[in-house]
Amino acid sequence: MIVVTGATGNIGRPLTRALAEAGREVVAVSRHRAAVPDGVRHVVADLARPGELTAVLPGAEALFLLLSGDLHAQAARPADLIGEAVAAGVRRVVLLSTQGVVTRPFGPTRIAMRGLEDVLRDSGLEWAILRPGGFASNALWWAESVRAQRLVAAPFGDVGVPVIDPADIAEVAAAALLDDRHIGGEYELTGPEVVTPRQQTEALAAALGSPVRFHELTRDEARAAMSRSMPAELADDTLDILGSPSPAELRVSPDVERVLGRAPRPFADWAVRNVAAFR
């Protein structure tokens, strides 16, 4: 049995589907009820509440661990989740970390995630660590304004990073959960090219077949909007990267292709597959 946390999100949904299609028993865990693929058991649990993951883990051989926003807060104790996995007899944990652990190791949320990585390495479990950069699906923040006004409002319009399609992250996670060759692997996951918000807007317009305007937000405006759905510290860390990416954050990683045997999907491909959200 494989337990997938964050199972109804942009990574968890395709990961759950991939594992089910591979014939594995899957338990999908999320904070709210949601539809899951046929044959998959869904459990409502909040990982930020002590013990709720523990009830899900008996009989699990592997765990995909994705931290919700609450678990990135400074008072959170995500390392306890690793201890719960050990106590339950889980054999393997695949952790969704972040590229910033390497590229910006001294940001508050990065320090906490680096500590969680260290706990996992020292746990005695089999493990793999995935470190994606920016997600293509972050463009869903613009969906409402695109639907209503054919408008994208974002900061740093001409500063880009190689955003990755969450479906690619999910495929790499499935490989790490199922294939022993990835035990001890640390994978930096990016898309195939640097793409700016203005270029993302153009890709969305092409997918829609209609013009979409771009409006550049100030950093303060963007922080206020992002802080409604994530801790302020995480919003600041994210904006630091988006506004001034380092050479390491601009680098296109070969790791997706190494694991999957193909190049990562470009943003334009994500836009076409998800265009219904913007109509």
Kinemage of the C-alpha trace (Angstrom):
@kinemage 1
@onewidth
@group {chain A} dominant
@subgroup {mainchain}
@vectorlist {calphas} color= white
{ca met a 1} P 0.000 0.000 0.000
{ca ile a 2} L 1.208 3.493 -0.882
{ca val a 3} L -0.074 6.565 0.960
{ca val a 4} L -0.165 9.816 -1.017
{ca thr a 5} L -0.583 13.047 0.943
{ca gly a 6} L -1.816 16.152 -0.820
{ca ala a 7} L -3.576 13.660 -3.052
{ca thr a 8} L -6.126 16.039 -4.538
{ca gly a 9} L -3.637 18.751 -5.531
{ca asn a 10} L -1.775 19.454 -8.749
{ca ile a 11} L 0.868 16.807 -8.008
{ca gly a 12} L -1.155 14.384 -5.906
{ca arg a 13} L -3.932 13.870 -8.444
{ca pro a 14} L -1.721 12.657 -11.304
{ca leu a 15} L 0.511 10.740 -8.877
{ca thr a 16} L -2.453 8.882 -7.392
{ca arg a 17} L -3.709 8.058 -10.868
{ca ala a 18} L -0.280 6.843 -12.020
{ca leu a 19} L 0.136 4.548 -9.021
{ca ala a 20} L -3.380 3.143 -9.426
{ca glu a 21} L -2.746 2.509 -13.125
{ca ala a 22} L 0.443 0.672 -12.136
{ca gly a 23} L -1.738 -1.721 -10.147
{ca arg a 24} L -0.723 -0.521 -6.692
{ca glu a 25} L -3.047 -0.167 -3.705
{ca val a 26} L -3.256 3.559 -2.996
{ca val a 27} L -4.639 5.571 -0.094
{ca ala a 28} L -5.230 9.185 -1.081
{ca val a 29} L -5.003 11.637 1.818
{ca ser a 30} L -6.265 15.223 1.726
{ca arg a 31} L -7.825 17.743 4.091
{ca his a 32} L -11.120 17.801 2.214
{ca arg a 33} L -13.298 15.222 0.513
{ca ala a 34} L -12.692 14.852 -3.206
{ca ala a 35} L -13.138 12.417 -6.065
{ca val a 36} L -10.312 9.919 -6.591
{ca pro a 37} L -9.691 7.273 -9.261
{ca asp a 38} L -11.622 4.024 -9.116
{ca gly a 39} L -10.059 1.556 -6.692
{ca val a 40} L -8.319 4.261 -4.642
{ca arg a 41} L -9.336 4.738 -1.003
{ca his a 42} L -9.689 8.350 0.093
{ca val a 43} L -9.075 9.488 3.682
{ca val a 44} L -9.673 12.973 5.032
{ca ala a 45} L -6.824 13.972 7.353
{ca asp a 46} L -4.987 17.158 8.246
{ca leu a 47} L -1.251 16.498 8.575
{ca ala a 48} L -0.883 19.608 10.725
{ca arg a 49} L -2.966 17.928 13.470
{ca pro a 50} L -0.947 15.494 15.594
{ca gly a 51} L -1.783 11.864 14.990
{ca glu a 52} L -4.068 12.227 11.973
{ca leu a 53} L -1.463 10.745 9.617
{ca thr a 54} L -0.734 7.947 12.093
{ca ala a 55} L -4.222 6.544 11.631
{ca val a 56} L -3.645 6.205 7.889
{ca leu a 57} L -0.220 4.553 7.885
{ca pro a 58} L -0.712 0.990 9.257
{ca gly a 59} L 0.040 -1.429 6.434
{ca ala a 60} L 1.701 1.187 4.239
{ca glu a 61} L 4.993 0.315 2.589
{ca ala a 62} L 5.614 3.761 1.096
{ca leu a 63} L 4.592 7.369 1.694
{ca phe a 64} L 4.635 10.409 -0.564
{ca leu a 65} L 4.992 13.367 1.783
{ca leu a 66} L 3.808 16.785 0.633
{ca leu a 67} L 3.560 19.526 3.241
{ca ser a 68} L 0.538 21.810 3.251
{ca gly a 69} L 0.964 25.524 3.863
{ca asp a 70} L 0.295 25.117 7.597
{ca leu a 71} L 3.257 22.777 7.875
{ca his a 72} L 5.569 25.475 6.500
{ca ala a 73} L 4.715 27.838 9.364
{ca gln a 74} L 7.477 28.483 11.903
{ca ala a 75} L 5.659 26.740 14.762
{ca ala a 76} L 4.948 23.575 12.746
{ca arg a 77} L 6.605 20.220 13.511
{ca pro a 78} L 6.761 18.369 10.169
{ca ala a 79} L 9.602 16.158 11.402
{ca asp a 80} L 7.026 14.401 13.596
{ca leu a 81} L 5.527 12.969 10.398
{ca ile a 82} L 8.759 11.110 9.680
{ca gly a 83} L 8.650 9.650 13.176
{ca glu a 84} L 5.072 8.531 12.599
{ca ala a 85} L 6.142 6.779 9.388
{ca val a 86} L 8.962 4.978 11.181
{ca ala a 87} L 6.663 3.910 14.029
{ca ala a 88} L 4.089 2.569 11.561
{ca gly a 89} L 6.631 0.401 9.761
{ca val a 90} L 6.647 2.374 6.512
{ca arg a 91} L 9.626 1.318 4.409
{ca arg a 92} L 10.072 4.243 1.988
{ca val a 93} L 9.312 7.976 2.031
{ca val a 94} L 9.495 10.245 -0.993
{ca leu a 95} L 9.608 13.856 0.184
{ca leu a 96} L 8.532 16.828 -1.890
{ca ser a 97} L 11.098 19.430 -0.882
{ca thr a 98} L 12.055 22.591 -2.758
{ca gln a 99} L 14.881 23.772 -4.979
{ca gly a 100} L 15.456 26.623 -2.548
{ca val a 101} L 16.976 24.235 0.012
{ca val a 102} L 20.067 24.295 -2.204
{ca thr a 103} L 19.817 27.652 -3.962
{ca arg a 104} L 18.669 29.769 -0.971
{ca pro a 105} L 19.477 27.705 2.114
{ca phe a 106} L 19.106 30.528 4.640
{ca gly a 107} L 15.496 31.560 4.040
{ca pro a 108} L 13.277 30.667 7.021
{ca thr a 109} L 11.159 28.137 5.162
{ca arg a 110} L 14.249 26.674 3.485
{ca ile a 111} L 16.009 26.157 6.803
{ca ala a 112} L 12.983 24.225 8.061
{ca met a 113} L 12.787 22.095 4.917
{ca arg a 114} L 16.512 21.364 5.009
{ca gly a 115} L 16.057 20.184 8.580
{ca leu a 116} L 13.238 17.895 7.472
{ca glu a 117} L 15.446 16.456 4.731
{ca asp a 118} L 18.109 15.728 7.343
{ca val a 119} L 15.586 13.991 9.594
{ca leu a 120} L 14.509 11.800 6.683
{ca arg a 121} L 18.081 10.869 5.767
{ca asp a 122} L 18.810 9.897 9.365
{ca ser a 123} L 15.535 8.014 9.875
{ca gly a 124} L 16.704 4.588 8.714
{ca leu a 125} L 13.998 4.591 6.036
{ca glu a 126} L 14.532 4.255 2.316
{ca trp a 127} L 14.108 7.733 0.889
{ca ala a 128} L 14.193 9.998 -2.120
{ca ile a 129} L 13.977 13.785 -2.182
{ca leu a 130} L 12.400 15.826 -4.972
{ca arg a 131} L 13.330 19.507 -5.240
{ca pro a 132} L 11.188 21.265 -7.838
{ca gly a 133} L 11.523 24.908 -8.768
{ca gly a 134} L 8.509 27.034 -9.680
{ca phe a 135} L 5.334 25.219 -10.747
{ca ala a 136} L 3.587 25.821 -14.065
{ca ser a 137} L 0.330 25.409 -12.137
{ca asn a 138} L 1.028 28.609 -10.199
{ca ala a 139} L -0.523 30.227 -13.275
{ca leu a 140} L -3.880 29.081 -11.876
{ca trp a 141} L -3.611 32.122 -9.574
{ca trp a 142} L -4.539 34.081 -12.704
{ca ala a 143} L -7.483 31.937 -13.750
{ca glu a 144} L -10.227 34.146 -12.300
{ca ser a 145} L -8.900 37.362 -13.835
{ca val a 146} L -8.312 35.665 -17.178
{ca arg a 147} L -11.868 34.314 -17.214
{ca ala a 148} L -13.413 37.621 -16.174
{ca gln a 149} L -11.165 40.196 -17.830
{ca arg a 150} L -8.704 38.336 -20.075
{ca leu a 151} L -6.029 39.764 -17.762
{ca val a 152} L -2.933 38.375 -16.045
{ca ala a 153} L -1.645 40.455 -13.119
{ca ala a 154} L 1.759 39.370 -11.805
{ca pro a 155} L 5.048 40.819 -10.563
{ca phe a 156} L 8.370 40.778 -12.417
{ca gly a 157} L 6.847 40.433 -15.877
{ca asp a 158} L 10.110 39.974 -17.753
{ca val a 159} L 11.971 37.855 -15.188
{ca gly a 160} L 11.647 34.140 -15.786
{ca val a 161} L 12.520 30.764 -14.287
{ca pro a 162} L 12.233 27.250 -15.800
{ca val a 163} L 8.842 26.365 -14.284
{ca ile a 164} L 7.965 22.669 -14.148
{ca asp a 165} L 4.715 20.933 -15.016
{ca pro a 166} L 3.318 19.244 -11.869
{ca ala a 167} L 2.524 16.205 -14.002
{ca asp a 168} L 6.262 15.738 -14.485
{ca ile a 169} L 6.831 15.978 -10.741
{ca ala a 170} L 4.154 13.331 -10.263
{ca glu a 171} L 5.792 10.978 -12.757
{ca val a 172} L 9.172 11.366 -11.060
{ca ala a 173} L 7.513 10.761 -7.668
{ca ala a 174} L 5.868 7.587 -8.984
{ca ala a 175} L 9.230 6.333 -10.223
{ca ala a 176} L 10.838 7.092 -6.850
{ca leu a 177} L 8.062 5.264 -4.991
{ca leu a 178} L 8.125 2.185 -7.226
{ca asp a 179} L 11.706 1.747 -8.423
{ca asp a 180} L 14.538 0.818 -6.038
{ca arg a 181} L 17.045 2.536 -8.320
{ca his a 182} L 15.909 5.883 -6.907
{ca ile a 183} L 16.588 5.086 -3.246
{ca gly a 184} L 18.819 7.852 -1.908
{ca gly a 185} L 18.148 10.034 -4.946
{ca glu a 186} L 18.025 13.823 -4.687
{ca tyr a 187} L 16.422 15.273 -7.804
{ca glu a 188} L 16.240 18.912 -8.883
{ca leu a 189} L 13.175 19.251 -11.091
{ca thr a 190} L 12.696 22.072 -13.616
{ca gly a 191} L 10.991 22.654 -16.905
{ca pro a 192} L 12.874 22.682 -20.229
{ca glu a 193} L 13.337 26.455 -20.549
{ca val a 194} L 13.158 29.773 -18.741
{ca val a 195} L 9.726 31.366 -19.193
{ca thr a 196} L 8.623 34.808 -17.943
{ca pro a 197} L 5.137 35.768 -16.726
{ca arg a 198} L 4.680 37.801 -19.894
{ca gln a 199} L 5.565 34.741 -21.995
{ca gln a 200} L 3.230 32.598 -19.890
{ca thr a 201} L 0.478 35.105 -20.648
{ca glu a 202} L 1.191 34.730 -24.365
{ca ala a 203} L 1.013 30.928 -24.040
{ca leu a 204} L -2.347 31.174 -22.273
{ca ala a 205} L -3.634 33.496 -25.001
{ca ala a 206} L -2.533 31.006 -27.651
{ca ala a 207} L -4.251 28.138 -25.820
{ca leu a 208} L -7.447 30.189 -25.478
{ca gly a 209} L -7.341 31.526 -29.005
{ca ser a 210} L -7.989 35.068 -27.735
{ca pro a 211} L -5.844 37.975 -26.494
{ca val a 212} L -4.868 38.198 -22.821
{ca arg a 213} L -3.471 41.433 -21.375
{ca phe a 214} L -0.563 41.531 -18.910
{ca his a 215} L -0.415 43.927 -15.954
{ca glu a 216} L 2.694 44.077 -13.784
{ca leu a 217} L 2.096 44.114 -10.023
{ca thr a 218} L 4.443 45.673 -7.504
{ca arg a 219} L 6.118 43.296 -5.074
{ca asp a 220} L 3.923 44.590 -2.234
{ca glu a 221} L 0.751 43.982 -4.236
{ca ala a 222} L 1.873 40.463 -5.083
{ca arg a 223} L 2.834 39.706 -1.475
{ca ala a 224} L -0.558 40.810 -0.211
{ca ala a 225} L -2.320 38.541 -2.697
{ca met a 226} L -0.076 35.517 -2.041
{ca ser a 227} L -0.310 35.870 1.745
{ca arg a 228} L -4.005 35.057 1.562
{ca ser a 229} L -3.171 31.447 0.680
{ca met a 230} L 0.278 30.811 2.214
{ca pro a 231} L 2.383 31.914 5.193
{ca ala a 232} L 3.872 35.376 4.687
{ca glu a 233} L 7.394 33.956 5.084
{ca leu a 234} L 6.801 31.550 2.195
{ca ala a 235} L 5.364 34.358 0.066
{ca asp a 236} L 8.484 36.445 0.694
{ca asp a 237} L 10.806 33.551 -0.143
{ca thr a 238} L 8.883 32.882 -3.348
{ca leu a 239} L 8.980 36.527 -4.411
{ca asp a 240} L 12.722 36.685 -3.746
{ca ile a 241} L 13.214 33.911 -6.281
{ca leu a 242} L 10.736 35.256 -8.829
{ca gly a 243} L 12.235 38.746 -8.704
{ca ser a 244} L 15.938 37.912 -8.593
{ca pro a 245} L 16.595 34.305 -9.575
{ca ser a 246} L 20.164 33.160 -9.036
{ca pro a 247} L 22.172 31.428 -11.781
{ca ala a 248} L 21.345 28.108 -10.093
{ca glu a 249} L 17.625 28.927 -10.215
{ca leu a 250} L 17.880 29.742 -13.930
{ca arg a 251} L 19.597 26.460 -14.731
{ca val a 252} L 17.607 23.815 -16.587
{ca ser a 253} L 18.142 20.575 -14.683
{ca pro a 254} L 18.632 17.268 -16.530
{ca asp a 255} L 17.010 15.244 -13.723
{ca val a 256} L 13.500 14.884 -15.193
{ca glu a 257} L 14.963 13.415 -18.354
{ca arg a 258} L 17.332 11.186 -16.361
{ca val a 259} L 14.433 9.676 -14.443
{ca leu a 260} L 11.729 9.590 -17.118
{ca gly a 261} L 13.793 9.157 -20.282
{ca arg a 262} L 12.202 12.210 -21.903
{ca ala a 263} L 12.461 15.983 -21.706
{ca pro a 264} L 10.190 17.853 -19.292
{ca arg a 265} L 7.015 19.382 -20.724
{ca pro a 266} L 7.084 23.101 -21.646
{ca phe a 267} L 4.692 25.623 -20.102
{ca ala a 268} L 2.750 25.888 -23.360
{ca asp a 269} L 1.875 22.205 -23.079
{ca trp a 270} L 0.568 22.734 -19.537
{ca ala a 271} L -1.483 25.707 -20.758
{ca val a 272} L -3.173 23.654 -23.485
{ca arg a 273} L -4.013 20.782 -21.110
{ca asn a 274} L -5.424 23.148 -18.472
{ca val a 275} L -7.071 25.762 -20.692
{ca ala a 276} L -10.556 24.928 -19.357
{ca ala a 277} L -9.622 26.621 -16.059
{ca phe a 278} L -9.140 29.916 -17.921
{ca arg a 279} L -12.226 29.897 -20.188
